[in-house]
Structure formats: C-alpha cells, structure tokens
Amino acid sequence: MPAVDNADGVVLLIGSGRRAYREYLLEGAASRYPLWLIDAEPVGWQQPYLVGGTVVEPLDHDREIPDVAGLIEAAVELSRRRRVIGVFTYDELLVVPAAQIADRLGLPGFGADEADRCRNKHRSRMALAAAGLRQPRFGLAHTAAEAVQIAGSFGYPVVVKPRGMAASIGVARADSRAEVLATFELADRMSHLGPPAYEGGALVEELVVGPEISVDGAVSGGDYQPFCLARKQAGPEPYFEEVGHIVDARDSLLADPRLRQVLAEAHRALGLPDGITHAELRLSADGPVIIEVNGRLGGDLIPYLGKLATGVDPGRVAAEVAVGSRPRIEFTRHDCAGIRFLYPPEDCQVTGVAVPPPGAVPGLVEARAMAAPGSQLRLPPRAHLGRYAYVVCTAEDPAVCQARLDQAAKLAEIHYEALAPALAHERPW
C-alpha cells in the first residue's frame, strides 16, 4: 500500500456540474483548500482549481444514478495516498453518497442518515412534525386513490410532489379530485427519473399561500448561520417552475428573528450538525412555514447572486464547513442581484438563440444561451427546465433590478420550429 502523503490535506468535491452553473463554486472552494474532484468524466475545465481528480463512471447513464460503491471506494483509495480533511457536493443526486463517504472516512458533515432525511421529503416532513414546527399538512400516497383521500382529508387546493426530486420538477397544484389524479400521475412519473430509493408515489400537501423564499445557510456544531436569502419567482400555475430569483443584501428578512428561529429549529429537528443547506419557505399570513430543507447549496445560480449582492463566497463557505470549521460570514457588499430564466412560448426545437451583449442593459452581469441548435424544449407537464437562456443583473434595489431583468429578457431571442403535440401519455391535463 502506498504511503500516505502527509502534506496539506485535500477536500473532496463529489461531482462538478456544468461549468456555466458551477465554476464560481470551484473557484471559491479552491481559494481556501486544495480540491480533489471525484467525477464521472476526466478533469477538463476544472483543472485550474484542482490538485487532482478521480473518474468514477455513473452506474446508469440514462438516469445519471451515481455508482455509490465506486464513489466510496475511490474516496477510500485516495485516503490511503493523501490526507483527506473534508468532503462536499452541491449536486442533489450526490448528497447522500457524499455523506456516506464522510461516514466512512470519519469526516465532518452530515451523516448518511441526516442527508437522507433532507433528500427524502417525506422523512423531512415527519421529523419537522415530531418537533412541532409549522409546515403544510401532508400525507404520503402510494396510489392515485390514496392521493385523493389525503387531499380530501384537509381540503383543496393541495400541492402534489415527488419525494426525492429537486428544482420543483413534477410539483403541481391541484384544485379538485380530477386534478389530484392527474398531478399524482405526473409526480409518480417524474419520481422514476431520480434515484430508485425515492421512486413511486407522491407527497400530497396543503397549499400554503404567500411569497416563497429560499435561504442558503451554514451549520457549524449545530449553530445555524444564514448567508443568502432569495425571493423566488415562479412560472404560471398549476406548476411551480422557478423562473427567477432576487437576492437583496439589505432584505429586512435577513434579520427577522422569527424567520431565524424557524430555520434554526428546523435544522435541529432534522439533526443537522455541520454542513450547508438550502431551505425553502413560504411567508404565510401567520409567519414563515418550512417547505423543505436540502442538504446542499441552492441551484439556479442563487448562491452566485448572493456573492454578487453580499460578497459572501459560497464555495469558500461550503469548503470551510466541510472540514469542520466555523465560517466567518460577513457582508462586504450591499447590493441587489437577480436572475431571469427564459422559456419558449411553446414546445419547440431550437434553431438559434441570441442573448444581449455586455453593456446592452445597465447592470447586466451575464447573459447566456442554455439551448443549442437542435435542442428540443418542452414546457410543463411534458418536461421541466425547458429554458433557452438566462440573464443576470445587479442594481441598487429590487425594483430597479427587476426592471433591468425585464429589459435584458426582451433583448434575448429564440428561433425555433414548433414541435408536434406530445404523445398521449404525456399530454397536459
């Protein structure tokens, strides 16, 4: 067995994601600790941020289910050669495998059980209920008939969602028995796109009325620190597709004692000692209500917006928590940043996308095409995240930021050919 390298330790990053969405996180984490990447493909664009990498092929290429045994074996083998001081991921599919690696190597962070308690929305609900925290009334349905029964027990409208998906995939509102039957079919079908452990059935939840927010935070020794609060913009009902987010460093909710208390209590109820979370809440007339707590940083470039608005580097924070350190969270900027995702008006095959150039709109930070020519984009419920571009803007306040996003969005163009109606089993209800 090779001798262990006792030089400065490395932090394992499990999965790197798409460069456009995740490079800022690698840059931030690498500024703090040497990074070693375990991923499905050889190191490429990630090279400047790494001291090394290991390739572990996914077990199922079609569904992108990770080879958990292979990931753990790769981490253990690396630990024989290098001192591993932490492990983290920002990929929803890899949250539990990363926690299993932490368990195996005796590293800080969420254990596998805690990670699964976040990943499995039904387990989350049960833990929050046991702690007496406010959340939607809920039930787990394994059949459409059970879903109708649960919905009837607390009344319409309700939300039907898969147990283990992210990004609001397969989540829809239902206002009647017929709609529950249709939304259950959608949630059940979408659940089969994720890990087998969360396949089948759906959660049926009471609809909580009020604005939706997300909060990225760090837990160190059980102490919770929020560092990025975003206000979510959802697409047309009955779906909850996320079409934009706004982060304001001066948002009064950041200092709201009631919100902070709810978040801290939710993390205690879920048994989360050290790690990064992305919590989603509704601001009801009676106060904040926990919708879910995810064991990772937020997606949709939300932490990037936080970095632009506050100066807090989420990659650095995630790496520090991964090694068991308490991160120092201090705002060095007090701006506002927002993102808008652009969708086609109908199901289509893309022939071209044009985005506004730098300087086209005041405060335009980035505009990027997300769909290449030949891509097929379908709208919910036939598919989700059918985006063709996004724009990011900064401003001195949310109203100006929204206006700049509107202006930038109008300058983006998509050229396409309309697709034929979806297959019968994919038709919208």
N, C-alpha and C positions, 0 to 999 in steps of 0.2 A: 504494500500500500504506500503511495507517495506520501512524503512528509507534509504536514500541514504548514502552509505559509503563514507565519505569524506577523506579517506586515499588517498595515492598517486593514481593518475588516471591510467587507463589501456588504451592500444592501441588495437583496434580490428583488428584482422587479419581474413580476409574472405577467407577461403579455404587454405589448407596447401600443397596440391600436393603430389607427390611421394617423399618419403624420400631421395632416391638417388639423386634426382634433386634439392631438396629444403631445406634440413636440414641446410645448411650453412646460408641460409637467416633467418631462425628462430633463429639460434644461434646469428647472428649479431644483429637482432632487439631486442631480449631479453636481450642482454648485455646493452641496452640503456634504455628500458622501460618495465614495466610489460605487458605481452601479454595475451589477451583473444581470443581464437580461436572459430569462428563460422564455422562449417564444417558439411559435410554430414554423418560423422561417429564419434563415441565416440573417445575421446583422447586416443592415444596409444603411438607411438614413440615420439610424440611431447611433452609429459608430462614434461620433464626436462626444457622446455623453456617457460612454461605457468603458469599463476596463476589460470586459469580456462578455461572451454570450454562449448559450447552450440551446440547441434545437431539439424540441420535443414535438413531434407531429401530433395534430389532433386525432382523437380516436375516430371521429365521424366527421368527414369533410363537409358533407351536405348540411349537417345541423350544427357544426362547429362545437361539438361537445368535447371538452378537453380530456386528454388521457391523464387522469388524475394520478394513477400509479406511476406513469412515466415522469410526470412533473415532480412527484415526491422523490423518486429515485434519482433524478437529475440534481435536485437540491442536496440530497444526502451525499451524492458523489462529489459535488462541488465542495461541501463542508469538510471533506477529507483533505482537500488541497488548499482551500482558502478559509479564512476566518469569516464566517457569516454572522453579521450582527443584527440583521433585520430583514423583513420581507413585507412587501406590499403589492397591491394591484389596484387599478381603477376600473377594471373590466368586470361587469356584473357576473358574467359566466365563470370568472376565476376567483371570486371572493371566497367561496368555500374551499377550493383547492389551496389557495394561499394560506388560509387559516390552518388547514391540515399540515402544511409544511411548517408553519410556526409551531404547531403542537409537536411535530416530530423532532424538530431541531431545538426545542426549548426556547423559542424566541418570543419577544413581547408581541402584543397584538391580540386580536380576537381569536379565541379558540374555535375549532370547527363547529361546536355546538352553538356558540354565540353567533357565528357567521350565518349558520343555517337559520337561526331564529330571526335574523333580519331578512334573509333570502326568501324564506317561506312565509308569505304574507299571512297565512292562517296562524302559524305559530306566533308571529308578531302580535296579532290581534289577541290571542289567548293570554300572552304574557302581559300585555297592557291592561286587559280586562281584569286579570288577577290582582294587578296593582291598583285598580280602581280609577284609572285615568280615563278622561273623556275621549271617546272615539265613536265612530259610527256604530250603530247596532249592526250585527253581521251574522252570517252563517255560512258554512261550507256545504256546497251542493255537489253531489256526485252525478246527479241526473237532472235533466230539464224539469222533471216533475218536482224534485226537491227544491230547485231554484224558485219555482213558482210558489211553493209552500212557504219558503223562507221569506220571500218578498211580501206575501200576504200577511205574515205574522207581524210586520211592523209598518206596512203600508208603502204606497208609491209616492214619489219616484224613488228608484233604487239605482245603485251602480253595480254592474256585474264585471268581474275582472278575473284574469288568470291568477294562480297562486304565486308564480315564480318568474314573471316577465318584468321587463323594465320599459321606460320611455312611454308609458301609457299604452303599450301595444295590447290590443284586444280588450281595452276598457271602454265601456259604453253605458250610457244612461238608458233606463227602461221605465216607461210610464204606465205599462199595462201588462197583463198576462202574456199577450202575444209578443210583446217586445222583450219580455224576460226570456221567452223560449228562443227568440232569435239571438239575443245577446249572449245567452248561455252557449248556444252553438258556436258563436264567434269566439268567445273566451276559451271554450274547450278546444277548438281547432287551433288557436294560437298557442295554447299551452304545449302542444306537441312540437312546436318549433324550438323549445328550450330543453333543458336537462330532463332526462327521464324521471328524476325524483319528484318533479313538480308537474308531471303530465296529468291531464284529466281533471274534470270537474272545474268549479269556479267558486270564487267568493261572491256572495251577494251582500251588499252593504247599503245601509241607509244613506241617502244623498244629503250631504252637509252643504248648506247654502252659504256662500261667502267667498271672498277673494282667496286665491291659492298662492302660497309662498313656498319656497324651499330654503333650507338653511344648511350650509356645509359647516361642520364643526369638528373639533379635535377633542378626544377623550384621553386624559393622562392620569393614571392612578385613580380612575373613577371620576375625575374632575372634568366637567364639560366646558369647552370654550367655543362659542360660535365665531366664525370669521367671514362668512359670506352669506348675505341674505338676498334672495332674488324674488321678484314678483313675477309670477308666471302669466303668460297669455296663452289661452287655449283656443283651438280651432273650433269650427262650427259643431254644435251638438248634433247628434247624441254622443259624439266621441270626445275624447279628452286629449287629442293630439296636441303636443306642445309646439306652438308656432313662434314663440318669442319669450325673452326674459329681460328684465331690467334690474340692475344692481345699483343702488344708490348708497354711497358711503355715509350719507347723512340721514338715512332712513331712521325714523324715530323708533321703529320696531326693534332695532338692534339693542336698544337699552330698555326695552319694555320688560319689567320684572315678571309679569305674568307669563309672557312667552318664554323667557329664560327658565322659569321654574318648570313649566310644562316640558320643555326639552330636556332639562336635567333629570326630571323624574322618569321620563320615557327611557332615557339611556340607562338609568338604574334598574328599571323594570326589566329591560332586555338583557341585563347583566353584562354590559359592555365596559371593560376596564381600561383598555388602551387601544386607540385606533381612530380612523377617520370615518365620519358618517355624512350622509346626505339625507336630511329629514324633509318630509313634505307635510304641510299642514294647511287646513282651511281656517280662515278667520271668521267664525260664526258670530252671530249676534251675542252669544253667551261667552265668547272667548275662543282662544285657539284650540283646534281639535287636531290630534295626530292622525294623519292619513297613512304614512308609512315611514320607516327608518331603514335606510340602505347602508350596508357596511362598506362604503366606498365614497370617493368624491363624486360630485354630480357630473352628469354628462351634458351634452348640448353646449359645451364651452362655458357653462355657468361659472366654474372657478376662474376661467380666463377673464370673464367680465369682472369678477371680484378683484383680480390682480390689477386690471386697468383702473378700477374705481378706487381701490383702497391701498394698493401697493403690497398687500399680503401675498406672498408667493405660495400657492397651494402645493406645488411639488415639493418645496422645501419643508413645509409643514408636515406633509404626508411622510416624508423620509425621516424626519425627526421623531415623529410618533412611532414609526416602525421600529426604531432602535430603543424605545422606552424613554425618550427624552421629553420633557415638557416644552413645547414650542413657545417662543415668545411672539405673541400676536399683537402687533402694533400697527395702526393705520398710518401710513406715510403720505397718502393721498386722500382727498375728499372730493371725488368726482362722481359722475354717473356714467354707466356704460350699459349698452343694450345690444341684443341680437335679434334679428328677424329672419326666420326661415321661410323660403318662398316655395310655393306649391303650384303646380299647373292647374288650370281651370277644369281639366277633365283627364281621365285616363289617357295616356299618350306614350308614343315612342319618340324620344328626343332626337332632333336633328341638329340642334345647336343651342348654346347658352351664352349670353353676353352679360357681363356684370359691369357696374360703373367703375371707371378708372380712379386712381388715387386723386384726391383733390376735387372730385366731382361734386361732393357734398361736404360742407363744413363738419369736421369731427369724424369723417369716415375713416375708420382704422383699417378695415379689411372688407373685401367683397370677393367671394369665391364661388365658382361653379361647383356643384356637387354631383351633377349627372353628365356623363359623357355622351356624345352622339351614339345612337343605337340603344341607349338605356330605355327600359320600359318603366314607367312610373304609374302606379295605381293609387287611388285615394281610398280611405277607409270606407267600408269594412273589408274591401277586397285585399288591401295591403296597407302597411303603415310606413311612416317616414319616407313618403314619396316626394322628397324635396329636390329641387333643381339648383338651388343656390342659397347662400346666406349673406347678410351684410351685418357688420358690427360698427356702431358709432359711439362716440363719447360726447358728453355735454356737461354743462354746469348743473342741470337739474333734469328730472324725469320727463317733464313736458317737452323741453327742447330736444331731449334725446329721442323721444317718440316721433317728433316732427322730422328729425333728421333721418330716422329709420324709414319713415314713410316716403320721404323724398328719394332716398337711396333705392328703396324697393321699386319705385316707379321707373327708375332708370335701368333696372335689370330686365332682360328679355329672354324668353324661351321660344324656340322654334320647334315645332313638333308635328307629328301626324297622329290624329286621334286613333285610339285602339277600339277594336270591336267590343261589343258588350261582353262582360265577364261570363265565365261559364256558369251554368245554372247553380252549381253548389257553392259558387262564390257571390251570388247576387246579393245586393244590399236589401235590407228589409225596409 
